[in-house]
Amino acid sequence: MKKLILLLAIMVLSHDVFFAQSCLPEGITFTTQEEIDNFQTNNPGCTEIEGNVNINGLNQINNLNGLIGLTAIGGNLRIHQNFSLTSLSGLNNLVTLGGSLEIAFNPMLLSLAGLENIDPGSLDDLVIHDNSALENCGVESVCEYLSSPNGHVDIYNNAGE
């Protein structure tokens, strides 16, 4: 019985070691919805991207749901020129970001919801511009960063500005 309990304890404690892993030290660029949708299939168990993440698909990307398993990005997160993207849902489990957060040229983006779990202390710089439907930060983590930034803040040319 003791061996069974010990075996179960080892299995539970090692769950994260076997199933959660870092990947892509060189980072990744998403340019199509198919790349977003297939991320977990193409990178099984990947919850932490070590490098930069670029999401720029012009009219090709309309949601980030395929990234729901991500908990950390070691570099910058750049979300640029996604003319069909209305939401950042799919990034809801993202807790740490090891670089800058840049959100620009996403004319249909309505809010920053999806970024509410990012630790504001993990951000370096914050750049949000030319998102014509985005009215305010509306997400506590981003607002908290703005109250005491670690780096450069550049916010302009969004709705209401």
N, C-alpha and C positions, 0 to 999 in steps of 0.2 A: 504494500500500500504506500509506504514511504517513497519507494522508487517511482511509482505512478504520479504521486504529487510532485516530486522533484522534476520529473519529465514534463508534466504540464506547466510548472513554473518556468522552466527553461524555454518552452515553446512560446509562452505568453511574453516573456521578457525579450526574446529574440525576434518577435514579430516585426518590429520596426527595422531591425537590421536586415532582415530578408526581403521585406516588402517596400520599405522606404529607402530611396537611394538618390544620390546626386548623379547628374549626367550633364552632358554637353558643355564641357569646360570652354569650348570655343564659342558657345552661345548658339542662338538660332534666330532665323528670320522667317516669319510667317507671311506669305503673300496671297494665300487662298484659303477659303473656308474649309476645303478638304484637308489641308495641312493642319489646321486647328482641330478639326473633327477627328483626325487620325493620330493625334499626338500620343495619346495613351497606348494605342495599338503599336505604334512605331517605337515607343520608348517605355515599355512596360515597367512599372514600379518607379518611374522617375517622378519625384516630388520636388526636387531641388535642382534647378538649372544653374550651373556654376557661372556661366558667362552672361553676356547681354542678351536681352530678348527684344526683338524688333517686330512690331506688328504693323505692317503697311501693305494693305491689299487693294487700295483704290476702291472699286466697287465689288471686290471679290469677298470681303469679310463682313458678315452681318451679325455674328455673335461669337463669344469667346467661351462657350460652354465646354468645349473639349479640353480646356485648361483647368477645369475645376479641381484637379488633383494637385496642382502646384501649391507648395507652401513657402517656397523661398526662391529668390533669384539673386545670384551672387553679384551681378553687375547692374547695368542700367536697364530700365524698362521704358521703351519708346513705342508709343502708340500714335502713329502718324498716317495721315491721308487714307482714312477708311471712311469713304463717303456713305456707306450703308450702315455703319455701326451706331446703334442707338443706346447701348448699354455696355457696362464693363462687368456685368454678371459673368461668372465663370472664373473670375479672379478672387472670389469670395474667401477662399482658403489661404490666400497669399498673406503671410505674416511678416516676412522680412524681405527687404530689398537692399542690396549691398551697393547701391549707386544712386543715380538720378532717376527721377520719375518725370517723363516728358510726354505730354498729351497735346497734340497739335493737329490742326487741319482735319478734324472729325466733325463735319457740319451737322450731322444728325444726332450726335451724342447729347443726351438729355441730362445726365447726371454722372457723378463719380461713384455712385453706388456700385459695390463690388470691391472697392478698395478699403472698406471700413475696418478690416482686420490688420492692415499694415501697421507695424510698429513705427510711429513717427520718428523715433530715434534711429531707425535703420536707414532713413533717407538722407542722401547727400544734398542734392539740388532738386528744386521743383520748378518745372516749366510747363505752363498751361496757356496756350494761345490759339487763336483762330479756330475756335469751336463755337460756331455761331448759334447753336441751340443750348449751350451750357450756361446756365444762369448764375450758379454759385457753387462753392465747394461742397456744401451739403453733406459731407462725410467727416465724422469726428476726427479720424486719424489725420486727414489732410488739414483740417482746420487747426488741430493741435500743433502740427508742424509749423503752420503759418504763425502761430503765437510765439514760437521760439525756434526759428529755423537754424539748422546746422550748416547751411550753405546758401547758395544763390537762389533767390526766388524771382521768377519772371512770369507774371500773369497779365495778359492783355488780349484785347480783340475777341473776347467771348461775349455771349449775350448779356445785355445789361451793362456793358462797360463802354 
